[in-house]
Amino acid sequence: MSAAARITDIGPPDFKQFLPPVLLKNYGKWDYHEIVEPGVLKHVAFGGDEIYSVRIASARLHSTAWIERVLQIADKYCDGYLRWTTRNNIEFLVSDKAKVQPLVKELKSKGYMVGGTGKGITNIVHTQGWVHCHTPATDASGVVKAVMDDLADYFTGVKTLPAKLRIALACCLNMCGAVHCSDIAILGVHRKPPRIDHAAIKVQCELPTVVASCPTGAIKIKPKEGTVEVNQPRCMFCGNCYTMCPAMPLADKEGDGIAILVGGKISNARSMPKFSKMIIPFIPNEPPRWPQVVKVIRHLVEVYASHAKKHERMGDWIERIGWERFFDLTGIPFDMKCIDDFRLAQNTLRNSPSFKW
């Protein structure tokens, strides 16, 4: 299947046409897979058939010229079969074992990062950010590029971790990224309520819809003035009102920035899911390379790598040592507002289940 045919062909929506013959033959009949080397996985069927997937890092946004170059490599080594993972990695599906190492060699020679498997970091799941989202508090692609450039050795397998580590970014509280259940989460946060253009809101917005869009009931109509007002203590800066009403912009150069959360993961057969918890409430935006964010993420990764046990995810490590010890090891200043089960005088830091020595 040529690259041109793949781009122009809009045939019937039968997914089987996109599968290599060995996958189609063994569909649902796979015995196991193993990591041959960083970025190379071997998949073995019950009948003994094998196929290899070679993974490279990939950005979320590409030019058609870049994609065309990737397709040409896929045509050369794996009959045009490849796939994008849910974390935006690209995997070349190679049925001929003899072509695996030549493929890896060519990918590396052309500057592609081969890796993202096993005890390391794979691509960062992220949202749109300043590219075309209307409610972001930070960028997505820019922050991810800066962080991944710094952590590239953990992707390629030059450096390894106790277990896999998943990083995600959401550019606002709407959580389009997987930040609520990630080992390390980068979250864009607004700190100021929306600015109301009272003249524009009268002609651009349906006031009942604006009021209904607020999840905390912080907006109410001022009927005599034909506008709305915001109860600032109740506002959670989510931007839902701006989605409904362009006369209530939320973005602010000084008020917008990034919060860091840690300790989340999705569930598997052996454990329950864990939600990420905030450890740093605010870091200012510093485009184009976000040096403070990059420094914090690298520090978290290195402390985790130095202290966690083999196969221990970040959230499991923190749960074992306790949050007090975590803040002590990382040197991050502790604020009681970071702990989501703190209830003023009803629970102290000493009896909260999130803390122990």
N, C-alpha and C positions, 0 to 999 in steps of 0.2 A: 504494500500500500504506500503510494508516494505521498510526500508532504502536501503537494498541491491537491491530491485527491482528498486527503483528510480535511483540508481547509474548506473545500468547495462542496464536498458531498454532504447532502442533508437527507439521507435515506431514511428508512423506517426506524423508529426508536427502539431497536432491538439491541440491548447491551451486549449480546453475545458476539456481535460483529467486531467489538473492540477488544476481545480477549484473544491472547495467543492460543494456538491449538492445544498446547499442553495444559493450559488453565481450563479450557473448555472441556477437555477430556476428563479432567479430574475435579470438576466443579463440585465442591462440598465433600471432597474425599482426601483432604490433606492430613497428614500424620503429624508433622512437626516442622518447625523452622529453626535455624541457628544462624548466629552471626559469624561469618567466615573471617571478616576483618571490618574495621570501621567503615560503615556505609555499604557493606555488601552482605545481603541476607540470602541464605539458601533455603528453599522451600521444598519439602519432600512429601510426595503423595503416598498413600497406603500401598499403591502398586509399585512404588520405587521411582516413578518419574520425578524429575527435578527441574526447577526453574530458579533463576537468580534475579534478585532485584537490587540494582545499584542506585543508591540514593545520593542526590546532590542538594545543596542548599539552593533555595529559590526565593526571590522577592515576591511580594504579592502583586506588584504592578510591573508589567513588562511591555516593551515595544514588540511589535509584530516581527521585527528583524531579529530580535533576540530569540523569540520563540521559534522562528524558522531555523536558526542555527542549531537549536536543541533538537528539532525534528530531523534535521539532516543526520545528526549523530545517531538518533534512534533508528533511522532507516539503515544506517551502515552496520549497526551491531545487533539490533533486535527486531528486524523486520517492521520497524515503525511502531512497535508497541511500547507505550510508556503511560504513566499515570501521575497525577498530582495527589499527594496525600492531604489529609484534612489540616495539616500544619503547613501546607504550601511547599513541602519538599517535592522534588521530582524523582520518580523511580523508573529507571530503564528496566524493562522486563526481558531478561536474556535467557533464551532456551538452550543455547549452545555454550557449555562450560568453557570451551576454548576461547570464546570471545570476551569473557569477563575481564581478565587482566588487561588485554589490549584496550577495552573500553575505559577501564579505570585510569590507565596510563594516559590516554588521550584527553579525558576529562580534566585530569590534574594539569596536564601540559597547557591546556587552554584556560586555566584559571578557575575552573569550577571547584567548589568545595565538596569533596566526597566525605560523607560521614552522617551524623545524626542518628546513630543507632546505639543501643546498649547504654552503658553507664556514662552518659554525657548529656549534652544539651542539643536539642533539635531546634528547628525553626521556631521563632516566636509567633504565636497566634496574635493577630492584632486587627484593629478596626481601621477606619479610613483616616481619622484625624483631620488635619487641615487640607487634605487633598480635595475632598468634596462633602464632608459631613458638616451639618449646620450647627451642631451643639458641642463641638469638642472643647476641652479645656487644655489640651496639648496636642501635639502632632502624634502620628502613629508611625509612619514609614521612617521619618527622620530619627526618632528615638530608637526604634528597632535596629536600624542600620548602625547607629553608634554603639549600641550594646552588643550586637552580634559581631561587629568588627573586633571589639575588645575580647570577646569570649570565643573567638574562632577556634582556638586550640581545643576547647571542650567539645566542639562539634566534630572536628576531624579525628578525634581520638588521640591527639598528641598528649593531652591531659585527660585523666578520667576522674570520675566522681564515685562515691559509695553506691549510688543508684542513679537511675535516670532522673533528670531535673527538668521540669516544664516551666517555661516562662511565658506569660501572656500580657498583653497590653490592651486596655480599653481606654478610649480617649475621653470618656465621661461616665457618669454614674449609671447610664442606661445599660452598661455591661454587655455591649455587643461582642466583646472579647470574652475569653474564658477565665477572667480574672477572679471570679468567685470561688474557683476550685483549682488553683495553680500553686505550684511550689513557691514561685516568686511572681507577684503580680504588680504591674505598673499601671496605675489608675490616674487618669486625668481628673482633676477636681476643680470646680468653681468655688469661690469663697464669697462672692457678692451676689445679692439678689438681682433679678432682671431689672434693666432700666426701662421705664415705661415712656413711650412716646405718646403722650395723651392726645395729641392732634391726629396722629396716624391711626391710633387704635380705634377711633370712632368710625373710620371708613374701611379699615382693612380686616377687622376681626369681629367674630360673633362672641359677645361677652359671656353668654352662658356656657359656650364650649370652652372658652379660656378658663373659667372657674372650674368646670368639670375636669379639666386636664390635670389639675394639681393634686398629687397623691396625698398631700398633707393638709389640704383645705386652707392654704395660706393666702388664697386670692379671694377677694370679694368685690362685688360690683358697687360702684358709686353711682346710683341711678341719676341723681341730679346733674352730675358732671358728664355722664355718658362714658365713663371710663372705669378702671379698676384700681385697686390698691393692694399692696402686698404686705402681709404681716411678716416682717423679716425674721423674728425668732422661730417661726414655723416653717420657713422656706428651707428646703434641702438642696437647692441649687441644681436641680436635675435637668432643667431645660425643657420640660414637657410643655410649659406654657409657650415657649418660643416656637416649638413645633406647630402649635395651633395658631400662633399669632406673631407675625414678623415684627410687630411693633413693641415686642418685649425681648430685645436682645440680651444675652447673658455673658458673652465673651468680654473679658477684661484683662488687659495686659499685666497689671500688677496682681490681680486677684486670682488668676488662673495658674495652675501648676500641676504637680504630680504627687500622689501619695504612693507609698510602697506597702504591700501586703505580703505575707508569707504563710506557709504551712498548709495550703490547700492541696487536695488531690481528688480525682474522681474515684469511685469505688471499683473494686474488682472482686474476684471470687473469695478473697481472703479478708477483706477489710471494708469498713464503711467509708463513705466519702467524708472528706474534711473540708470545711470552708476556710478560705484565707482570712487572716486577721491582720489589721493594720498595725504597722510598727513605726512608720514615719508619716505623719499627717500631711506634710507639705514640703516640696522642693520646688523652687521657682523654675519656670521654663527658661532654658538657656540654649536656644538654637544657635548654630546648626548641629552641635555635637553633644549637647546636654552633659557636660563633664561631671557634675555632681551626681546625676542619676547613674551614669556609667560607673563611677567610683563606688557608689553604694552597692550596686548589683554585684560587681566583682568582689567586693569585700564579703558580702553575704555568701557568695559561692565558695570563696576560699575558706571561710570559717566553717561552713558546712562540710566541705571536703576534708578538713583537718580533724573534725571531731565526731562525725557520724560513723556508725557501724556499717559494715558491708551489707548491702541491699536495703539500707534504711533510708526511706524518703525523708525529705526535709521536715514535713509535718510530724512524722513518727519520731524523728530525732528530737524535735522541740517538745513533743509530748512526753518523751522519756526523761529529758533533763529538766523540764519545767521552764516556764517563761522567764522567771527571774534569772536563771542561769543563762538563758539565751541572750537576754539584754546585757548581761555581764560579759559574756564572751564576745559579742559583737561590738560592745562599747556604744550602743545606740542609747541616747537619753530616753528614759521611760516616762511616759505620761499616762496617768490612770485612765484617760479618755480612750486610750488604745485598746483597753480590755473591754470586750463587749458584754461581759456579765457583771461588771462592777455596778453596785447599787448603793452608792454613797455609804451611809452608816450601817446599812443592813448587811453588807458583806465587806470585809476588809481584804487587803491583798494577801493576808496570811491564811484566810480560810476559803478564798475563792478557788474553785477547782482548777482554774487556769494557772495557779501558782503553787509551787512547792520547791523546797530546797533540794 
